[in-house]
């Protein structure tokens, strides 16, 4: 049966939400990967991430405009129903505009991907995806989060520091062009006040988007948030604006 609530959501203008990657959005993720990283991960790599119990891979989606023509697509009935013939005709699917991923290693969240499409940068979307990843890591019981970032990427550094990350080291000539990487850690995911802090950060983030004409939806209607999703880590994947 057609999911009416999903249809109503997709009809909203400038609605945006973050959810686990589903099959229907894989082509958009591959295109975004090519734009931001030059083809860092293959389709097979993303499929492994989608099924790995140690990975949380999320996409940021912009709902199609209200006047978009309908089309027939196959949509999973639930996050665990990838590949099933589910819904049928619905409005044009949402557009992939962002991507984030971390791996759960022992008690740590290793953030491996964070990217926003060039035409959607500098609006706070990178912050929104990172907040989703941190909230997920806390829910999973992880104690801290870590990532590497180019020493010259001051925009990304400002974002990470605003969410409690601190520089703990430097990897000399870490990137292929010889630039150093800074190692950042957020060590307070399970502190007593972090739940409240995350909620406040998320509310402030939504409030900042409203004057820009965006409506942030916490999760995909009809697809409740789940911890999703292993492949060798490529820590060079840091593209944030």
N, C-alpha and C positions, 0 to 999 in steps of 0.2 A: 504494500500500500504506500502511496505517496506521502511523504512526511511533510505535512502542511507547515509545521513550525519551522522546519528547515527552509521551506520555500519562502515563508515570510521573512526570515532572516536574510536570505540571499537577495531579497528585493530591496533591502535597506540601502540608503545612499551613504557612502563613506563609512560603513561599518567595517571594523577590522578585528580579527581575533587570532589567537594562537592555540594550536592543537597538535596532537601527535600526527606525524606524517601518515597519510593514507594513500592507497594505490592511485587514486584519481589525480593526486597532486604531484606525483613523481616526475612527469615531464616538466612541470614548472620548476621543480627543485633542481633538476639537471640543467635547465636553462640559467637559473640564478647562479648555480655553482660555476658554470662556464663564464658568466659575466663577472663575478666577483673573484673567482679563484683560478680561472683559466682551465677548468676541468679537473679539479682536485680529486674528487671521488667519482667512480664509475656508477652506472646504474646498479650493477651487482653489489657494489659497496654500500649504496644506500639501502638496498633490499636487506642486506645483512644487518644494517643498523635497525631497520624496522622490526626485526624479529629477535634481536639480541636482548636478553633480560638485563644486561649490564649497561644499556645505553638508553638515554632519553633524547629522542630526535623530534624536534618540533618545527612546524612551519608557521609563519605569519601570513595570514590570508586577508585580502581585501575583497569584500563582497562586490558582486557585479552590480553596475548601475541598474536602477529600476526599469529602464527602458531597453535593457538587453534582451534580444530575442531568445526564446527558449530553445533547448536542444535536448536530445536524448543521450543520456550517459549512464554508466554503471557506477553506483555508489555503495560502499559497504554499509550494511545495516548497523554495524557496531565496529569499534576499533579492532575487534578480533575477527571480523568477517571479511577481511581483505580478499578480493577475488570473487566474491559471491555476486550473483545477479540480483540487485537489490531494489532500486527505486523506479527507474524508468525515466520519463520525461520530467525535467525540472528546468528552472532558469539557468542561464549560463553559469558555469562553476566559478568560484572565486579565483582571484589571481594570487599567485605566490609572490609575496614582496619581501619576505624575510625568512631566516633559517637560523636555528640554534641547536646545539647538541652538547651533551656531556656524557662522559663515561664514569660509572661508579666503580672505583677501585679502592678496595678496603673501605675506609671511612671517608673517602675523599671524592669530590666531584671534579673531574678533569674536563674543563670546558674546551672542546676541540673545534667547534664551529660557531661563529656568530657573524651573520651577514645580513645586510639590508640592501634592497635594490637601489641603484643610484638615484632614480627619480623619486624615491621615498625616504631619502636620508634627511637628516637634520630636522626631524619632526618628533623625535623621541621614541621611535619604534625599536631601535636597538636596546634602549633602556627597558622597554616593555618585554622584549624577548628574554633579556637577561634576568629580569625579575621573575619571569615564569620558571626559568631554569633553577634559580636559587630557591624558590618556593618548593619546587619538585624535589630538589636535593634535600631540603630540610624534612619534607614529608617522608622521604625514603630513609631518614635517620642518619644521613651523612653529616660529618662534623665540620667540614671545611671545603672550600672550593679553590681551585687554582687554574691559572692560565698563563700563556706567554703572549707578549705583545711587542711589536716593534718599538724601540726606544723613541723613534721619531713620531709615533702616532699619538699626538697629544690629545686629540679628540677622544680616542678610545680610553686613554689613561684617565682623563677627567671623568668619563662615565664610570669606569671601574672604581676609582677612588671615591666617587660620590655614593657608591653602594658598599663601602667598607673594605674594599680591596687595598692592600698595601704592598709596596715593592719589597721583596725579600731576597732578591739576587739578580744577577745578570749573566746571560750566556753570550760570550764573546763570539762575534762573527757567526751568529746562529742561522741567519737566513742566507739563501743562495747568493744574494748580492753583497754579502759581507756585513750587513747591519747586525747590531746586537739585539738580543731579545731581553726584555725585562720579565722576571718571574714574579707574578702577583699572587697573593693569597687572601682569601676571606676566611678567617678562622673562627667566626662566631655563629655558625648556622644553628647550633643547638643551645645557645645561651637562652636563659629564661625570657628575655625581652625581645628576642629576634622575631617571634611570631607577630607581635604587635608592630615592630619596626617594619617588617615586610608589608603588612597590611597598610600602614601609613604611606610607605613608598608607592605602593600600587595605587592607592587612592589619589595621591598627589599627581602621579603619572596620568591617570584618567582625567583629572581636573585640568591638566595642562593641554591635553589633546582637544578638549571641548571647544575652546576658542578657535582652534584651527579647523573646526568642522568635522572632527572625527569622533566616532563612538566606539570605544573599546569594549568588546564583549569578552568575558573571562574565559569562555570555552565554547567549542563547537556545539550548537544545539543538536541534540540527538546523538552526540558522541561525548559522553562524560569523560573528564580528564582521567587519563590512566598513565602509569609509569610504563613507558615503552622502551621498548628497546631501552661483532667485536671485530674489530679489525685493527691492525697496528696503528698507533696514533700518529697523526701528522699534525704537529703543534703549530705549523706555520699558518694555519687557517684562521686568521684574525682580520676581518674586514668590518669595521664598525664606523658608522657616522652618526 
